[in-house]
Amino acid sequence: YTKIDSSFERNRIMFGAPGTGKSFNLNEDAKKLLGNNYETNLERVTFHPDYSFANFVGTYKPVPIKDNGKDSITYAYVPGPFMRVYVKALKNSRTNLIQPFLLLIEEINRANVAAVFGDIFQLLDRGFDNVSEYPIHASEDIKNYLANELGGKPSDYSRLKIPDNMFIWASMNSADQGVFPMDTAFKRRWSFTYLGIDDGDKEIRGKYVYLGGKEKQKIEWNSLRKAINEFLANENINEDKQLGPYFISKNILIVDTDEIDSDTFCEVFKHKVLMYLFEDVARQKRSKLFANSKFGYTRYSKICKAFDEQGIEIFHNDIQADVIRIESISSELDNNLVHMDN
């Protein structure tokens, strides 16, 4: 118990639809938490379906060494990201300059968390002092490793707790295919922060792009995104499968002018947005979503070809109407301002 003070939760999961900025927001909070020690006190790991307890905590692995000048192999305990951050936090807890340490897990539900955390799961239950309330018994491998790293005898480390200066944060997108469900016992040990579908869209408001091959359409990405989301919502498709503001990356959307580069945007829109809608979220709604595609809706390549020529006119009339209505309101406001000036 280091008595370190922080307004941030120790165990925290940020979740929301794809493109809402989960990783970005966690990273910004990490900078606030760690300050000048951001580079040294942060470790980031991405979970995947084959990720295991051995990867996360540590295990014995073959390690190359020099034996009398010759290359040889021995076995040693190799720590995973959890153990590396854990040791750093414990070492720091013995000093007079207490610092926070952060383990940041991307895509936490893309692995089987019950298997990855193993008995470490018990340590996530923290008391009022933000130290693990219930200790676990360490394996002989871990006891020996901690003794080598922290000093003392292996028996000194038979019972483990997470110190209050160690933070564990994660991002989660429940819309991803092939994700592993989390049980209630695991989830209740975390503080969940939800990013809404329109949270953080301030930076992309008013960013326009020209679409369509024959008749250029000037549309706002944010209004098109919202129109598609409204259509999906009306088709009873959950919010966690809809389009966040940054489903298309920031470096394309946030430019010095109000106009987004058309060629770059269109390529990304076809290969990210249209692919996502066609293959995943609107698989059962293709005929309705792409109702006006002049080349049909049964093949992704044909939808892309239609988009090159028609722009947003490939979509259902309701989507087109929503985008046009937003633009007409903008035009009407501009006309009123001109009239007032005169």
Beta strands, then each sheet from edge to edge (+ up, - down):
strand 1: 11-16
strand 2: 42-46
strand 3: 58-67
strand 4: 70-79
strand 5: 101-106
strand 6: 136-137
strand 7: 159-160
strand 8: 166-172
strand 9: 191-195
strand 10: 208-211
strand 11: 217-220
sheet 1: 2+ 5+ 8+ 1+ 9+
sheet 2: 3+ 4-
sheet 3: 6+ 7-
sheet 4: 10+ 11-
end
